[in-house]
């Protein structure tokens, strides 16, 4: 598509409206492909020797074209915190140059330095474990909701995904506080009926990530320190992740963390 079309489509569902199922499917496929690019970049950082990074990213001519020629695509990467994809852009021969007039920064970000501490085997195992964390239970619906989509039952009884609408997040916050027990209109009532599954999914995702990141910190003789921290009263600033793998995987989780924390 041309750049004006990309500017229209590469925006939040809250801005573009409900959209057709075809458009929603297109957007979700795009996000899946960008997630694959970020996962490949994470594997490169973890020294998966069989990956020829330069070939993987430079042979993707569509990716290279968008990085170099589409401000709308670059803005999409920025808005949705696709830092891993911007790390991947550094493998390309050329990237978007800074624009002195508009004060735009380069698309590509300098890739993180090599991890010091974990062995290659540990590093690879940890990244494989992270990338293997699935969206089980109600997680898929919860993450869709964070991404401004909701699951909806149409007139035929089929579950479809639609844009959430402006009031969905506000309704969810009110519901969590017990201030939205019911609604008179049918669409809002259906949305409220799905809130328990969304809440369970968010808790499942948080617990999954909690277990993963805590397991990283137990390395290098820190098991006792971690147990003491878990048993103590939580104090802001009392805990800092020490394992460098946590930072690399955390970059991939930043978008969801930001959405959960309304950041």
N, C-alpha and C positions, 0 to 999 in steps of 0.2 A: 504494500500500500504506500501511498505518498505521505509526505511529512504532515500535511494538514490532517489527514485521516489518523495518523499515529497520535497527533496531539489530542484528538477527540477521544480515542479509545484508551490511551495509556493514562488513565486517571482513575481516581477512586470510584467504586460503584455508587457511593453516596452522591457524587457529582454527575455521573453519567446516567443515573436513573436505573430502572429495573433491567432494561435490556432484554433481548431475546435469549432463549436457551442456547442458541448457537453462539452468540457473543459471549455469554458467561462461560461456555465450554471452551471457547478460544482463549479467554483470559486465564482460565485455570490451567490449560495446557502450556501457555506461556510461562506461568509461574513454576510449573513442574519442570520445564526445560531449564529455566534459570536456576532452579534448585539443583538440578543435575550438574550444571556448570560449576556452581559453588562447591558441590560435593567433590567434583573432580579436582578443583583447586585445593581443597582441604587434603585430599589424598596426595597431591604433589608435595604439599608442605610436610606431610608425614612420610615422605621418601618412599612412596610406592614405586620401586625402581622400574617396573614394567610400563609406566606411563611416560610417554614422550610429551611433556607439557607443551613445548613449542608447536609440535605437530598437531596435538589435539585442538588447541585453541586457534592456531593460524589456519588450519584447514577448514574451520567453521567460517566460511566466507560471509554468511548472513550475519553472524555475531560481529565479525570484524567491520562489516559495512555499517551496522547500526551504531557501533561504538564511535566510528569516525564521522558519520554523517547525520545522525539523528539526535538533536537536542532533546526531543520528546522522550526517546528511549533512555537517554542518560538521566533525565530528570526522574523517570520512573524508577531507575536503579537507586537514585538518591532518596526518593520519597519512601520506598519500601525497604530501605536499609540493606540492599544487596551488596554488602561490602565484599563478600567472597567473589562475586562476579567482577567487581572493580579490581580486586587483586588479580583475577584471571586476565583482565585486559592488559596487564603489564607484560604478558607474554607476547602480545602482538607487536609487529614491527613498528607500527605507527599508531598513536592514539590521539585523541582530540587535544589540540594545543590550547593553552590558556588564551582567553579572549580578553585583551586589554580594555576593550571598549565596554564590555558587559561584566567585567571582573569575574569571569567564569574560571573555575579551577579545572585542571586536567581530570579526565574521567578515570584513568588508571590510578590506583593507589599503590605505593611501594609495598611489596609483599613482606610479611613478617619475617624476621630472621629465623635461623634454624633453632629448633627447640634444644635447650641445654638441660640435661638431667636425665630424662627418660632414654632408655635404650631404643634402638630402631624397632626391635620387636615389640616393646611396650607401646611405643608411639603408634605403630601400625594397628596393634590390637585395640587400643583405646579409640582410635578414629573409626575402625570397623564397628566397634560396639556402639559408638555414637550414631553413625550413619544407619545402623540397624534398628535403632529405636523406632518402633512402629506407632501408628496412631490407632491404638486399640481401644475397645470399649466406646465411650462417647467422645473421645478426643477429636475425631474428625469433625463432628458437628460443632464442637466448641471452637476449634480453630477456624472453621468457616465463619462462625459468628464474629470472632475477633477480626476477620478479614472483610467484615461488612457484608457477609452473606448469611441467609437463614434458610433452613430446610422448611419447605412448605408443602402441604398436601393439596393437590389441585382437585378440580371437580370430579375427575375420574378416580380419585383415591391414590394417585401416583405421587410419590415424594419427589419434589424438584427443588433445585436451589435457585433462590432469587436474591436480588439486592436487598439489604436489610432495611433500608429506609432510615431517615434521620433520627427517629425516636426509639429505635430498637435498643441502643446502648443505655439510654436514659431509663427506659422501662426496665431493663435488666437490673440496673443499679437500684431502682425503687423496689423491685421484687426482692432483691437480696436483703433489703432492710425491712421487709414485711409491709411495705406501703403500697403494694399493687397486687392485692389478692385476686382480683378478677377484672374483666373489661367487658363492656357491653357489645362492642362491634366484634364480628366473627373473626376477622383477620388478626386483630390484636389478641383476642382470646386464644387463638391457635398458637400465636407466638409465645404467649405466657405459658401455655401448656408444655412447651419445649424447654423452658428455662431450667427445670431440674436436671435434664440431661446435659445441658450446656454447663451448668455449675459442676456436675460430676466430671465432665470431660476436662474442665480447667483444673480441677483438683488432681485428676489422674495424670495430666500432662506435667503439672508442677511436681508431683511426687516422683514421677519417672525421672525428670531432670535432676531433682534433689538427690535421688539415689545415685545417679551417674556422677554428678560433680563431687559429692561427698566421697565416693569410692576413689576418685582421683587423688583426693587430699590425704587419703590414708597411706599413701606410698612413702617410701624413704623414712621409715621409722616414726611417722607422725600419727600412728593409730591412737595412741593414748591422748595426744593433744586434741584430736578430733572428737574422741569420746567425751572429754572434759567440756569441750565447746558445746556439744549437743546436749549435755546434761545441765549446763549453766543457763541462767537467765539471759535472754538475748540483749546484747548491748550494741548499739550502733557503732560501727568502726572497730569492733573487737575481733572481726574475722576478715581475713584476706586470702584469696585463693593463691596458692603457691605453685601449683603444678602448671607449667606453661601450656599444656594441652587444654586446660580449662579456658584459657583466653581464646585459643583458635576455635574451639567448639562454641564458645559463648558468642562469638561474632555471628554464627549461624542462627543463634537463638534470640538475637537482640530485637528483631522485629516483634516476635511474639511477646517477649518480656515488656517491651515498650507499650504494646497494646493492652496487656493485662494491667500494667501499672498506670495506664492513661498518661504515659509520658510522651 
